[in-house]
Amino acid sequence: MISTIKLVMQEMIDHPLDFLPNKIISLAPRRWIMGDSDRPIVQLELCDDGERALLHSIAARDGSGGLRTSFLTMLLLEDTIATLQKPYGVCSGEATISVYRYLDIGGMTAPEIGQAMLDFEAIADRVLSGYFGVMPTALEYQEQEAA
């Protein structure tokens, strides 16, 4: 099943979907992204069973924007634990904040996966919107930390 999903994702790379604002890019054999650092970068990481994927978006707390790091890597770097919440989870670390969800993609077509990524981008944009834009000054950062 993993090879089937890889073929669907390759189809989205080779023939970009008209309704997606950004192209899908392959970052690793089972990880793809959509987006740029001015907005949430939606990442799709295929699970070992080939039927489910993890959709996630990670933003730096310093306001510098989205990150292209894998979800598991961020959990390890941040020494934090993600708890599953339905349908979305939020993982808050010292330097980053992530929003994520599991998605059953086993029988999905390229347009269905693309729409799921686009829908997730809207959620991530709402949750992470405060972490994009101008980086706070040192004084603003200290005030935020004190609050």
N, C-alpha and C positions, 0 to 999 in steps of 0.2 A: 504494500500500500504506500510505503514511503516513496517509491519510484513514481507512482501515479501522481501524488501531490507535487513532487518535484517537476514532473512534466507540465502540470497545470500552472505552476508558478513560472516555469520557463516560457510558457505560452504568454503569460502576462508581461514578461520582460520583452519578448520578441514582438509582441503585438499589443502595445499599451492600450488600456481601456479608455475610451473617450471621456468617460465621466469622472475619472480620477484626476485630481489636481496635480499630482506628481507621478513620476514613473516609479515602478517597482524596481528595486535594485537587489541583487543577491550579494550578501555579505559573507556567507559561509554555506557549506553544503546543505544545511537545513535551516537557514535564517535569512529572511528577506526584510527590507525596509521600504517605507514610503514616507517622503517628507523631507524637510530641510530644518535647519536649526532655528529659524524664526517662528516656527510652529511645532507642535508635538511631532516627533518622528515616531511613526507607528512601526513596530517590529512584529514580525510573525516568526515564531520559533516552533518548528515541528517537533512534537514529542516522539519518543521512541516507538510508540504503538502505530504511528503513521495515520491515526484516525483523529487525533486531537492536536491542537496547536495552542500556543500561548501568545495572545496578542498583548503587547505592552508598550508603554511609552514612559521614558525616564527624563526628568528635567533636573538640572543643577539648581540647588537652592540659592546660589549666588546671583541668579538672574541671567546667566550666560546662555541659557537655552537648553535645547534637547540634546540627548546623548545617544550614541550609536552602540552602546555597550550591551552585551547580552544580560538578560534578567538575572540569571544565576550568578554571573560575575559580579553584578552590583550587590546582590545579597551577601556574597562572600566579602567583598571589599568594605561594605558598610557594616558587616557583622550584625545583620538584622534578620528578622524572620518575617516571612510573608504568611499571613493567615488568609485562608480562602474565604471570601465573602461572595455572596451571590447577588447579582451576576458579575459584579466588579469587585476588585480588591485594591486597596491602596497600601503601599509599603513606604514608610517614612524613615529615612536614615539621616545621619548628620549632614551629609553633603548633597543628597539627592532625595527626590520623591518620585515614586513610580505608581502608575495605575495599570492594572492588568485584568485579563479575563481569559478563561479557557474557552475554546471554540471547537466544536465537533466539525471537522472539515472533510471527513472521509469521502463523502459523496458529493461535495460541492464543486460547482463549475467555477471557471475563472471569474465571470461576472459576479457570482455569489460571494466569492472570497474577496474580490475587490470592493463590493458594497459593504461587507462586514468590516473591512479595514477602514473604509471611509466613515462608516457609522462610529467606529471606535475612535477615530481621530476627533470627531465632534465631542465625544465624552471626554477624551484626554484634554482637549482644548479647554473645556469648561473647568476641569479639575486642576489643571496645571497652568492656567492662564497667568497667574501671578508670578510665575517663574521664568517668563520670557520678557525680553526687553532690556532696558538699561540696567546695568549692574548697579547696585546700591553703593553709595559712598561708605567709607569706613564708619562714620558716625551713624548713618542710617542703619547699617548692619548691626552695630552695637545696640541701637535702640530696639531693633527687631528682636534681637536675642534676649534683651532684658524684659521684653513684654511677655 
